[in-house]
Amino acid sequence: MNDASPSQVQTPGKAAGTAPGTANDRGLRLNGVNKTFHQGKSDLNVLRDVSLRVEPGELVALVGPSGAGKSTLLHIAGLLESADSGEILVDGAPSSALDDAGRTTLRRSTIGFVYQYHHLLPEFSAVENIMLPQMLDGVSKSVAREWGMELLEMVHLTKRAEHRPGQLSGGEQQRVAIARGLANRPAIFLADEPTGNLDPDTAESVFKILIKLVRDAGLAALIATHNLELAARMDRTLRFEHGQVS
């Protein structure tokens, strides 16, 4: 395998940054998004007319108190949950009129997601966990494995390719999760407290890898974090509180 650097992140068969939008509407857009959860006789307004933009190549931190709804905001931005109203444009493609199948197709082809907990499938090896989202997107097993190995090289885990998640440390698990989040060469990258479950030294190491890969690939990245020091190292910070972004 040829040596690969983060600047070479590119899924086979998909040019870097390939997306349905034009040059003027690329990135992530939320326009007037609302979400209410109904709890018995009361309503919880989690998102209140939320509008935000994340441009290609921009890393934006999302901060706010626990329980404010940052995860819900990321899930809606990532098309994992539906908004009650408003529009989410994913690299120029509007999503509000899509059915579940259409949303899934758009999400798989344009969005990468990393959670606080790695959510790796325990019965599969590290490289197999990275292969799976590619194969769901129609990539052949051989090509998916080649790309998976390249991604593992980029997160410095080539020697752990055949290890299952239970055989990896917390930091290694999260690095595999980052590689999996980049497997389909997304245009948009969302992360929900990606270092929140790690000790400070491991968190710093994982954060550096994450930021370099995302920045060098030119992705539009929205990253929720409680760590204000890490947030300060991103391009800008959005504060989410009382259902609104400021």
N, C-alpha and C positions, 0 to 999 in steps of 0.2 A: 504494500500500500504506500502510496506517495505521502510524504509529510504534508499535513494540512494545517493551516492557521485559521483563527476565527474569521479573518477577512475573506476566507474562501468558503464561508458557509453558504451552501447552495444545494438544494435538493436536486438529484438527478432528474432531468426531464422538466424541471421547473426553474425558470430564470429567477435570479434573486429579485425579490420585490414584486413578482408577478401578481397582479390583482385586477379586479374588475373595474377599478376607478380610473379616472384620468389624473394627469399630473396635478390638477388644482383641487381634487377632492380626496386625495389619498390620506391614509391614516385613520384615526378613530374619531367619530363624531357622535355625540349624544345631544339631541335637541329636544328640550322640554319634556324630559322623561319623568314619569310618575309611577310609583309602585306603592300599593297599600295592602297590608295584610289584615284580614278580618279575624278578630279574636273574640268570639262570642258576641257580646253586644257592643264591643268597642272596636275601633279601627286604629291600626298603627301605620302612620304615613312614613314609610321608610325613605322614599325618594320623592322630593317635592320640586317639580319643574327643573330638574337637573339638566344643565347644558355644559358640555366641555368638549375640548378638542385636544388631540394628541397627534402631533405631526410626525411623518416618517423621520427616523433618526433622532427622535426626541425621547428622553427618559423623564417621566413625570412621576413624582412620589405622591401617594395618596395617604394622608395621615388623618387621625381623628381618634376619639375615645373608643374603647372597646364597646361593642354593642351598638355603635352608631349606624351600622348598615354598610360598611365598606365592602364586606364580602358580597352582599346582595348587589351592590353597584357593579362590582367586577363580574358577577355571574350574569347580570343583565347585559353589560357591555360585551361579554364573551358569548352571548346567545345561549347560555345555559338555562336561563330563566326568561320569562316574558315580562315586559313592562305592561302596565295598564294603559298607558298612552305615551305619546312622544315617538321619536324616531331614533334608531341607532343605525348609523352608516358605517359599514365595515369596509374600509379601503374603497369607498365610493359606492358600495352596493347597499341600497336601503333594505332593511330586514323586516319592517313592520307587516308587510303584506305576505310574507313567506309562511308556508305551513311548516310543520315540524320537520318534515324531510328536507325541505329547502333550507331551513335554518341549520340543520345538521350538516348538510353539504357545504354551505357557506362557512360554517365554523371550522370544519375539518380542513378546508383549503386555505384559510386566511388567518386563523387565530391559534396561537400557542398559549398554554395555560400551565402555571406552576402553583401548587398549593403549599401551605405551611407544612403539612404532612405529605410525604412523597406520593402516596397512593399508587405505588408500584404493585404489580400483580405478583404475589409471593411465589407462585409456582413457575414463573418464567425467569430466565436469566436477565442480566442487565441489558445485553444487546437485544434480546427478544422483546423486552419491554419497549425498546426504542423502535423495533421493527413493526410492532403491532399497529400503531396509528398510520404508518405508511401503507401497510398492506390493506387496511380498511379503506384507504384512499385509492386502491387499485395498483399500487406499486408491487412488482414481483418480489418474491422472497429473496432472491439473490441480490437484487439492487437494494432492497431494504436493509439487508445485512451489511452490504458494503458501506452504505451511508451511515448506518448505525455504528459501525466500527470507526468511521471517520469522526463522528460526533463524540464517541467515547475518547478518542485521542485528544480532541479539543478540550475535554474536561479532565484530561489526565487520568483516565481510568481504563486504558486499553487492556491492562493485565487483569482487570476484574470483569471482563466482558462476559464470562461464563458463570460468574457467581450470581446466586439468587439474592434478592434483597435482604433476607435474614442473615446473609454472610457478609454484609457490608456495614460499615459504620454509618452513623447518622449523616455526616457530611458527604460520604460517598453516595448514599441513597439520594440525597438532594441533588447532587451533581448529575446523577442518572436522570432524575426527574427533569432537570433543566435541559439535558440533551433530548429527552423525549418531547419536551415542549417545543423544541426546534426541529423535530423530525420531519414535519410536513412543510418546512421552510415557510413559516407564516410571515405575513406582513405586519401583524399586530401581535404583541406579546403582553400577556397579563399575568401578574404574579400576586398572590395573596399571602403576605407575611412569609416570603420564601426562606428567610433565615430565622424566623421567630422561634423555632424549636431547637436551635443549635447554640452551643456555648460560644462566647464572644470570639475566640480565635478561629473556630471553624466557620462561624458566621461571616467573619471578615474574608476568609479564603473563598467561600462560596460566592459571596457578594462580588468580589473582584472578577471571578470567572463569569458570573452572570452578566455583569455590566459590560465587560469587554466583548463577549459574544453578541449581546443584543446591540451594542453601539456599533461594532464593526459591521454587523449585518444591516444596519440602517433601519431597524424596526421601530415602529411606534409602540412605545412601552409604557404601561401604567402599572405601577408597583405599589401595593399597599404595605405599609410598614409602621411599626411603633417606634422604630429606631430613628430618632431625629438626626443623629450624626450621619447615618447612611442616607437619609432623605436629603440632607444638605449637599451631598455629593452628586445628586442628580441635577437635571437641567432646571427644573422648577418644582414647586410643591403646591399641591391642592389640599386644602383642609375640608374634610367632610364632617359635618355636625348638624344635628337637627334636620336631617333630610336634605341638606343643601350643600353645594360646593362653593368655596370661596378661595 
